[in-house]
């Protein structure tokens, strides 16, 4: 499967979790200890708002201005779900274009394909985070996990220190999804 198709599968998995959040769950803690459920969804809304401007070749400053024009990410509940849906649609459209160029991200200018790989990993891992917080056990899409797993070590290594917790040890025969989230410092249930 091509990476754009994998991105759409991963995005759909995260969307499924967002739409599963119930009213009383927005303040629950997630495995990503920095964020509650609503914090995590707001983070992904913000991240996906950046995709269009960055892939259009805008600098970080210009992209920040474009994202700021959209206004702050709103409160939780139905409004936040709608904001996620809008940001997801915009980033899906942006990643559906040519990925031959480069983009400027926080760690510098990188190939657009590298940015896409990182966004796929982010979607898969945060779908796991969100699902674990609201409705365990989580089933991640096999296609996305299989596509991004071989890239995880390189992505984690090239990401600024502190973005991921140190990897945790899991059984060698653990499911691939468990091995994937373990590489990002998360402790799978199995």
C-alpha positions as CSV (number, residue, x, y, z in Angstrom):
1,X,0.0,0.0,0.0
2,X,1.2,3.5,-0.7
3,X,1.9,5.9,2.2
4,X,-0.9,8.2,1.3
5,X,-3.4,5.3,1.5
6,X,-1.7,4.2,4.8
7,X,-2.2,7.8,6.1
8,X,-5.9,7.7,5.3
9,X,-6.3,4.3,7.1
10,X,-4.4,5.7,10.1
11,X,-6.5,8.9,10.1
12,X,-9.7,6.8,9.9
13,X,-8.6,4.8,12.9
14,X,-8.0,8.0,14.9
15,X,-11.3,9.4,13.7
16,X,-13.1,6.3,14.9
17,X,-11.7,6.8,18.4
18,X,-12.6,10.5,18.4
19,X,-16.2,9.7,17.5
20,X,-16.3,7.1,20.2
21,X,-15.6,9.6,23.0
22,X,-18.6,10.0,25.3
23,X,-19.5,13.2,27.2
24,X,-18.0,12.0,30.5
25,X,-14.7,10.9,29.0
26,X,-13.1,14.1,27.8
27,X,-11.2,14.7,31.0
28,X,-9.9,11.1,31.3
29,X,-6.1,10.6,31.4
30,X,-4.4,9.0,28.4
31,X,-1.3,6.9,28.2
32,X,0.5,10.0,26.9
33,X,0.8,11.4,30.4
34,X,0.9,15.0,29.2
35,X,-2.7,15.0,27.9
36,X,-6.2,14.2,28.8
37,X,-8.6,12.9,26.1
38,X,-9.6,16.4,25.1
39,X,-5.9,17.6,25.1
40,X,-4.9,14.8,22.9
41,X,-7.7,15.5,20.3
42,X,-6.9,19.2,20.4
43,X,-3.2,18.4,19.7
44,X,-4.2,16.3,16.6
45,X,-6.6,19.0,15.4
46,X,-3.8,21.6,15.7
47,X,-1.2,19.3,14.0
48,X,-3.5,18.5,11.1
49,X,-4.3,22.2,10.6
50,X,-0.6,22.7,9.8
51,X,-0.4,20.1,7.0
52,X,-2.0,22.2,4.3
53,X,0.1,25.3,4.7
54,X,3.3,23.3,5.2
55,X,2.7,21.1,2.2
56,X,1.9,24.2,0.1
57,X,5.5,25.3,0.8
58,X,4.8,27.9,3.5
59,X,7.5,28.5,6.1
60,X,6.8,27.7,9.7
61,X,6.0,31.4,10.4
62,X,3.6,31.7,7.5
63,X,2.0,28.3,8.4
64,X,1.6,29.5,12.0
65,X,-0.2,32.6,10.7
66,X,-2.5,30.6,8.5
67,X,-3.3,28.2,11.4
68,X,-3.9,31.2,13.7
69,X,-6.5,32.6,11.3
70,X,-8.6,29.4,11.9
71,X,-8.9,30.5,15.6
72,X,-8.1,28.5,18.7
73,X,-9.1,24.8,18.9
74,X,-12.4,24.9,20.8
75,X,-13.7,23.1,23.9
76,X,-14.4,19.4,24.1
77,X,-17.5,17.6,23.0
78,X,-19.3,17.8,19.7
79,X,-17.5,21.0,18.8
80,X,-14.1,19.4,19.2
81,X,-15.3,16.3,17.2
82,X,-16.4,18.7,14.4
83,X,-13.0,20.5,14.5
84,X,-11.2,17.2,14.2
85,X,-13.3,16.2,11.2
86,X,-12.6,19.5,9.5
87,X,-8.8,19.4,10.2
88,X,-8.7,15.7,9.1
89,X,-10.4,16.5,5.8
90,X,-8.0,19.4,5.1
91,X,-4.9,17.3,5.9
92,X,-6.2,14.4,3.8
93,X,-6.6,16.7,0.9
94,X,-3.1,18.2,1.5
95,X,-1.4,14.8,1.7
96,X,-3.3,13.7,-1.4
97,X,-1.2,16.0,-3.5
98,X,2.4,15.7,-4.7
99,X,4.9,14.6,-2.0
100,X,8.0,15.2,-4.2
101,X,9.1,18.4,-2.4
102,X,10.3,19.3,1.1
103,X,8.5,20.9,4.1
104,X,9.8,23.0,6.9
105,X,8.9,21.5,10.3
106,X,10.2,22.2,13.8
107,X,13.4,20.1,13.3
108,X,14.2,21.7,9.9
109,X,13.5,21.2,6.2
110,X,12.7,17.5,5.5
111,X,11.3,15.5,2.5
112,X,7.5,15.7,2.4
113,X,7.5,11.9,2.5
114,X,9.3,11.9,5.8
115,X,6.7,14.3,7.2
116,X,4.0,11.9,6.0
117,X,5.6,9.0,7.7
118,X,5.7,10.9,11.0
119,X,2.1,11.9,10.6
120,X,1.1,8.2,10.1
121,X,3.0,7.2,13.2
122,X,1.4,10.0,15.2
123,X,-2.1,9.0,14.1
124,X,-1.5,5.3,14.8
125,X,0.0,5.9,18.3
126,X,-2.5,8.5,19.3
127,X,-5.4,6.3,18.1
128,X,-4.0,3.7,20.5
129,X,-3.6,6.4,23.3
130,X,-7.2,7.6,22.8
131,X,-8.7,4.1,22.5
132,X,-6.8,2.9,25.6
133,X,-8.2,5.9,27.6
134,X,-11.8,5.5,26.5
135,X,-12.5,1.9,25.5
136,X,-9.8,-0.7,25.8
137,X,-8.8,-3.0,24.2
138,X,-7.8,-1.1,21.1
139,X,-7.5,-2.7,17.7
140,X,-5.2,-0.7,15.4
141,X,-5.5,-1.1,11.6
142,X,-3.1,-3.9,10.5
143,X,-2.3,-2.1,7.2
144,X,-1.1,1.0,9.0
145,X,0.8,-0.8,11.7
146,X,2.5,-3.1,9.2
147,X,3.4,-0.1,7.0
148,X,4.8,2.2,9.7
149,X,6.4,-0.4,12.0
150,X,9.6,-0.8,9.9
151,X,9.9,3.0,10.0
152,X,9.3,3.5,13.7
153,X,12.9,3.2,14.9
154,X,14.1,5.7,12.2
155,X,11.3,8.1,13.0
156,X,11.9,7.9,16.8
157,X,15.7,8.4,16.2
158,X,15.2,11.5,14.0
159,X,12.6,13.1,16.3
160,X,13.8,15.7,18.8
161,X,14.7,14.2,22.2
162,X,11.9,14.1,24.6
163,X,9.1,13.7,22.0
164,X,9.0,10.0,22.9
165,X,9.6,8.2,26.2
166,X,12.3,5.5,26.1
167,X,11.1,2.3,24.5
168,X,9.6,-0.3,26.9
169,X,10.4,-4.1,26.6
170,X,7.7,-6.4,25.3
171,X,7.9,-10.1,24.4
172,X,9.5,-10.8,21.1
173,X,6.3,-12.6,20.0
174,X,4.0,-9.7,21.1
175,X,1.6,-8.5,18.5
176,X,3.1,-6.0,16.0
177,X,0.9,-3.2,17.3
178,X,2.2,-3.8,20.9
179,X,5.8,-3.7,19.7
180,X,5.0,-0.5,17.8
181,X,3.6,1.4,20.8
182,X,6.3,0.0,23.0
183,X,9.0,1.6,20.7
184,X,7.3,5.0,21.5
185,X,7.6,4.4,25.3
186,X,4.0,3.1,25.9
187,X,3.2,0.0,27.9
188,X,0.8,-2.3,26.0
189,X,-1.7,-4.1,28.0
190,X,-0.5,-7.6,26.9
